[in-house]
Amino acid sequence: MPSIAFPSVDASILARRDAILSGLAAILPADGLIADLAGRRAFETDALTAYRRLPLAVVLPRSVDEVARVMRFCRDAGVNVVPRGAGTSLSGGAIPQEDAIVVGLSKMNRILEVNLADRYARVEAGVTNLAISEAVSADGFFYAPDPSSQLACTIGGNVGMNSGGAHCLKYGVTVNNLLGVRLVTLDGDILDLGGSEPDAAGLDWLGLVCGSEGQLGIVVEATVRLIRAAEGARPVLFGFDSCADASRCVAAIIGAGIVPVAMEYMDRPAIAICEDFAHAGYPLDVEAMLIVEVEGSEAEMTAELARIAAIAKGHGVRVTRESMSAMESAQIWKGRKSAFGATGRVADYICMDGTVPTSRLPEALQRVGEICAGHGLRVANVFHAGDGNMHPLILYDVNDPAERQKAEDAGAEILKMSVALGGSLTGEHGVGIEKRDLMSCQYAPADLAQQKRVRAAFDPAAQLNPAKVFPLEGRGA
Ligand SMILES: Cc1cc2nc3c(=O)[nH]c(=O)nc-3n(C[C@H](O)[C@H](O)[C@H](O)COP(=O)(O)OP(=O)(O)OC[C@H]3O[C@@H](n4cnc5c(N)ncnc54)[C@H](O)[C@@H]3O)c2cc1C
């Protein structure tokens, strides 16, 4: 795959920069507009740090009204808009270009309503994922989707990417836990889609907005489902002498109809990296490890664990370690959830996000190893195995252009292989700029054209998060 390309910048927008800044300054208070170089630099990339582009300006609205006025202004001025939460996108979804303004939602970070009787919370888009669970944990509730970035990432970004996490195997991803959104369109219209009750009449707007990557409008509020925490939860580590045995065990557990809360896979390089960082007590002498978490009453957990342990035994498990305390459980999850940060201490990496049917995991993992070895690159695998959502972390040196190219080529091969095995390009990280040119591997031209028509119904001139998701002209895979 050729390196990620950027379309040319609209020079007419750059030529009008002063007028555009004056227009935005008339809408926002002084601390809501960032125009200086140093300030804009903080918004030039996201977690796809190999790529960066300075935005024309950054606005940080505090209210729905300010968002609506900014949107109308940008529509009329023909300026592109890039919505942004915390900028933790791994697919470059929040990376701007020089002719775009970034609309950051970080100042809209209030929890507006918690209703435990009806089990929902209504929050502004800039509230972090973790803050929702923290707000209701004392009452025994939580918000289920738990991206490993949950301390930083926002609910608006989660909706944008339809994010998942380790505990989504049982509870589903963002779209399964969202009841309503308030969306501001490019016309400045304020749409209330869904509500606080499930199953609003009419079209499934939430399904459309979830994963729309900021291309339909700006989410300013979300109403999310709250779940009553189970009586107990227990992670168990299963260590295997071969990656094939571990991945076949995953397929067998899912194939048996068992749905643990979480089932995560780590191979030897990932185990070493995470153990070094978190001291979680992971076995260092195995080729692969599963973290399987069950929940419920003591009797329910014991029964489900017995079924899982029997399947693991049939797949040659050598190490089994049940968590014996809340502190031990926290350490086990700390290790897993720090995986990306811990890997960043060791090397630069790109994280792939393809999914495959769980029955195809063994061959998919073998192919990942072969593809990376073929490019002379190291790889660490740590991923949501129960969902078949693979995250090969391809290690490379960002300062070596040839190696970067190899890493991107290997990544593209892995994603194409995922689609070929009956999976998809992205399980939870979105398409962004990273995978847009590969979309034609998964979708026929007619499918992509129809998706673009839906987008155009919201944003005819494609001003919202432009040049994302869809292949650039002449660059389909
Ligand atoms: C260490 C690390 C671990 C991660 N682990 C996971 C994981 O386990 N699971 C997972 O799914 N992801 C994970 N991610 C990826 C990332 O955190 C998610 O994609 C997250 O949802 C992005 O949220 P954000 O607030 O940072 O959004 P941004 O990165 O700012 O934006 C993401 C996308 O959403 C759009 N957007 C943002 N806010 C809005 C809004 N208010 N309205 C409309 N569109 C908007 C943006 O335009 C962009 O397209 C991880 C990232 C890192 C760095």
The ligand as a Gaussian input file, in Angstrom:
#p B3LYP/6-31G(d) Opt

LIG

0 1
 C       -3.946000       3.686000      24.295000
 C       -5.194000       3.585000      23.483000
 C       -6.064000       2.530000      23.696000
 C       -7.242000       2.426000      22.948000
 N       -8.084000       1.393000      23.200000
 C       -9.250000       1.309000      22.515000
 C      -10.162000       0.243000      22.781000
 O       -9.942000      -0.630000      23.629000
 N      -11.306000       0.207000      22.071000
 C      -11.598000       1.153000      21.125000
 O      -12.656000       1.077000      20.512000
 N      -10.750000       2.163000      20.858000
 C       -9.593000       2.270000      21.526000
 N       -8.729000       3.292000      21.255000
 C       -9.055000       4.261000      20.187000
 C       -9.768000       5.551000      20.674000
 O       -9.534000       5.785000      22.041000
 C      -11.280000       5.485000      20.392000
 O      -11.483000       5.512000      18.982000
 C      -12.057000       6.648000      21.026000
 O      -13.443000       6.444000      20.875000
 C      -11.713000       8.021000      20.488000
 O      -12.294000       8.979000      21.344000
 P      -11.750000      10.481000      21.355000
 O      -12.604000      11.264000      22.290000
 O      -10.316000      10.521000      21.624000
 O      -12.096000      10.909000      19.876000
 P      -11.138000      11.578000      18.714000
 O       -9.924000      10.757000      18.608000
 O      -10.972000      12.999000      19.099000
 O      -12.079000      11.435000      17.496000
 C      -12.394000      10.166000      16.986000
 C      -13.372000      10.313000      15.813000
 O      -14.649000      10.732000      16.287000
 C      -15.003000      12.001000      15.741000
 N      -15.579000      12.760000      16.850000
 C      -14.993000      13.058000      18.038000
 N      -15.862000      13.735000      18.806000
 C      -17.000000      13.870000      18.089000
 C      -18.255000      14.469000      18.341000
 N      -18.528000      15.076000      19.497000
 N      -19.204000      14.439000      17.378000
 C      -18.957000      13.820000      16.186000
 N      -17.791000      13.227000      15.903000
 C      -16.823000      13.244000      16.845000
 C      -13.712000      12.607000      15.204000
 O      -13.947000      13.479000      14.124000
 C      -12.948000      11.358000      14.783000
 O      -13.397000      10.927000      13.521000
 C       -7.539000       3.416000      21.972000
 C       -6.664000       4.473000      21.762000
 C       -5.506000       4.555000      22.498000
 C       -4.588000       5.719000      22.251000

